[in-house]
């Protein structure tokens, strides 16, 4: 069968190279802290291509983000999972994760420094088109990529999946240079109405190119297939919202990274 396919491809003048997903850990630093990111791309594609920076949820960089990176690589992007917490810092309990995430939510300047360090490292990778980079994040990471945009980072766009949408320094919205997409569970109890209102007001007042999509019946963590709870717990996987938000993300990236 392989021989017949090869003959057919040759007859059509097609040079088909089997896709091979390349993965590697990339260590980098922010200040005195060593960070360990994860780079993923399809090495059958030649030359630089658009890149997507991924920021993890509150338990740090896990297999979940790495699998998302592989999905993006299969779409033709280079993906880099940034590490906000530091090499080896991977909380395993909700209490520890909450404490670790809280360090950065209460110090947005440090959070911006950490995520910008990841972006700078990603931009230096030879397989990335440095002029076409977007960022996306989940939960804690969703908050982080919005802070990345507020820092004035040179990006094509950011996507927040069920991230915190508070607006601690509304004036920083004027620094946003990229397009913004927030994918939000319409029934998420962890993002109060006042935060949604503050986010929308900041985006309007700043003149940003933004959109907020709400998914009915979805609560927090609706894209996290490891979240096995029911909606009544406030955080639960929702297959329909996950698939819809992924398609919305794909359309957004096709627009901003073209």
N, C-alpha and C positions, 0 to 999 in steps of 0.2 A: 504493500500500500504506500509506504514512504517513497519507494522508487517511482511509482506511478504519479504521485503528487509532485515529486521533484521534476519529472518530465513535463507535467502539465504547467507548472510554474515557469520552467525554462522556455516552453513554447510560447507562453504569454509574455515573456520578457520580464518576469518579476523576480527580484532577488529577495527571497524571504529568509529573514534571519530569526531563528527562534528567540522569543523573549526570555531574558534571564534577569531576574530581580537581584540586584546587588545591594547588600546591606553591610553597614559598618558602624562601629561606635567611634565617635569623634569627641575627644577631650578638648576642652577649652577653659578659659578662666574669666572670671569677673572679679576684679580686685584680688583678694587673697583666696578666693573660693574656686576650687576645681569643679567643673561641671562636665557631665557626660551625656552628649546628645546622640542621636541615632539618625544616620543618613541612609536613604533608600532611593534607588532609581533603577530603571530598566537599561541595562548596559548594551542592549541591541540597538538603541537609538544613538545616532551620532551627533556630536556637537552639543552646545549649551541649549537648555530648554527652560521653560517657565518653572518656577519653584514655589512650593507651599511650605511655610513654617507652621509646625503644629505645636500647640502648647497643651500640656497635660492637665488632667483633673487633679483633685486635691490629694490623691495618694501618690503623686509623683509620676514619673515616666514609667509606664508599664507596657505589657504586651498589647493592651488595648490600643494605645497610640501607635505602636509599631505596626499593628495590623491595618489601622487606618492609613498609615504611610504607604504600606504595600498596595492598598487599593488605589491610592493616588498615583503611585508609580505605574500601575497597569493602565492608567488613563493617559500616561505620557508625561507626567510631571516629575520633578525631583522633589522629594519630601525630606524635611529635616525636623525631627522631634527635639525641641529645645528642652533643656533641663533647668528648671527654676530653682529647685531646692539644693542641688549639689550632688556630686558623685556619691552614690551609695545611700543617699537619704531617701528612703522609700517607706513612708508610714504604712503600717499594716492594719491599724484599727481606726475607726471613725474619730476617736478622741485624739489620737496622735496626728491624724490627717488634718483635723480641724485646727489643732494648735499650730501646725506647720504652715498651713494656708493663712492663718491669722497673722503670722509674722509679716507677710507681704501685703495682705489687704489693709493692714494698719500702717504700712510704710510704702505708699505708692511710688515714692521716688526710687526705693530699692527695687521694687517690682519692675519698674521701667528699665532700670539699669541691667537687671538680669535678663529680661527678654530682649533688650537691644544687643546684649552680648551674644545671644544666640543668633539673632538676625545678622550681626556683623560676621560671625563665623560662617554662617550659611552662605552669605553673599560672596565669600572668598572661594567657595568650592568651584572647581573648574567646569563642572557639568551644569552649572546654573547660569541662566541668563540674568545677570544682576539687575537689569532694568525691568524685569517682569517677575516680581515676587509678591505673593500674597501671604496672609497669615490666617490661621483658624485655631480655635481652641474650645475645649469642653469644660463646662462648669467653671472651676477656678481658672482654667485656661481661656474660657470665653471672656471672663473679666479681664484677663491679662492682655489679650489681643486688642481689646478696646483701649486699654491703657497704652499699649504700643502705638496705636493710632494717635492718641492724645499727646504722646511725646513728640509728635512731629516727624515720625519715622517716614522715610521715603519708601512707600509701598504702593502697590496697585489696588489693594483692597484687604479687608479683614472680615472674617465670619465668626460670630460668636454663637455657639450651641449651648443653650440653657445656661448662659453665664449670668453673673450678677450685673445688673444694669443700673446701679446707683451712680450718682454724679457728684462725687465729693468736691471737685473743683470745676464747676461748669465753664469757667472762662477758658479752660484748657481745650475746649472743643474747637476753638479758633485755630489750634495747631494742626488739626486733622487735614491731611493732604489727600487721603485715599477714600475710596467708596467703602461704605459700611453696611453689612448685613447682619442682623440679629435674628436668630431662629429661636423662638421662645415658646415654651409650653403654656397654653392659655390658662391652665389650671395649676401652674407652679406656685405652691404656697411659700416658697423661699424667696420669691421676688415680689415684694409688696407693691401695691398700686402706686404708692408714692415714688418708688424707684423707677417704675415704667414711665410715669409722668415726667420725672426729672430727666431721664434719658431722652425722651422725645423733645422736651424743651431745649435741652443742650444741643441736640442735633439741629433743630430748627434755627435756634439763635446763632449757631456757628455757620450756618449755610452749607453744612456737609451734604454730600450725596449719600443718602441713607435709606434703608428700608428695614422695617420690623415685620416679621411674619410670625403669626400666632397659630399654633396647631391645636385644634380643639380636642379635648379629652386627654391631652398630654400634661404630665407634671414634670418635676425636675428629673434630670438624668434620662430623658426619653430616648437618647441615642445609645445609651450604655447597655449593651446586651448582657452585662454581668449584674445588672440591677434587677433582682428577681422579685422585689416587693410588689405589693399592690398599690394602686393609686392612693389609697387611704394612708399610706405611709409618707406620702409627699414626694417620693422618688421612685420611679419605676420605668422600666423599658417599655417603649411603645413602638411596635414594629412599623405601623403605618406612618407615624410621625417621623421615625428614623428614616424610612425610605423617601418620604416626601422632602424632608429637609436636605437629604443627600442630593436629591435631584435639583433642589433649589440652589444648593452650593455649586453643583456642576455648572448650572446655567450662569451663575454669578462669575465663576472663574473663567468660563468661556468668554464672558464679556470683558472682564478687567485684565485678563492675561493674553488676549488675542494678539 
